[in-house]
Amino acid sequence: MTAFQETPGPLSDEELEELDQFLMSDATGEEAMDISMLDGFLTALAIAPNNLPPSKWMPVIWGREMVWESQQQAGRMMGYVFRHANEILFHLREEPETFEPLLYEREHEGKTVPIIDEWCIGFVKGMGLDEPGWRPMMDTEEGDDMLYPILLYGTESGWDELRDNPLLADRHEEFAAALGDCVMAIQEWWLPTRKAKSTIRREEPKVGRNAPCPCGSGKKFKQCCGGQKTLH
């Protein structure tokens, strides 16, 4: 995932809440992500073996081809996504040992329990955008170990395994606590691959005016969010 540097910094709690509410509103599709799923999705993109352009992953977030109320709304919501993507990317590069996934929580028998399904589903969605790229890891025993908690809570086969094995369900908090370590291990595993594929890149990558707009409208950037008067 390429970093975007026109950003003022990490999202505040209020901005995260605003983005979450927008994702869950009628403005997006039924398959739109929530904020925890988005965090898992962007994390997978950040540590993936290959960089994917926003035009490929941005539409997945909204759950459909977006029809924006205004160019201002499009810029604000996509800006939030890019800022959160940058925060994950730079956090993993600079302080990977302190990484923590963004999880929902619920109260159960007087105890706060992390909800990890949504985050893991988002991560798996991110992997699914480049399944051939992820395959070398998935075909190794080491990869199975690193991905196990994520696939356990992020796939239908994993949910079946949890349902059929109560002992696994009892390890819920253990699996939740392990997610950060899994992310660091996966990032380290792909590091040689990413270095081998790296090329000299612009410090401030831009979307070409004739390239597909990253908002997922299907229009050229100059005819969409890159235009001064065009709304969609």
Protein Blocks (a to p, Z undefined) as FASTA:
>chain_A
ZZdfkbgbjcdfklmmmmmmmmmmmkbcfkbccfklmmmmmmmmmmmmbdcdfklmmmmm
nopacddfbfklmmmmmmmmmmmmmmmmmmmmmmmmlgccddddddeehiacddfklmmm
mmmmmmmmmmmlmmmmmmpmklmmmmmmmmmmmcfklmmmmmmmmklmmmmmmmmmmmmm
mmmmmmmmmmmmmmmmpccddfbdcddfkbccfklnopafklmmmpmklcZZ
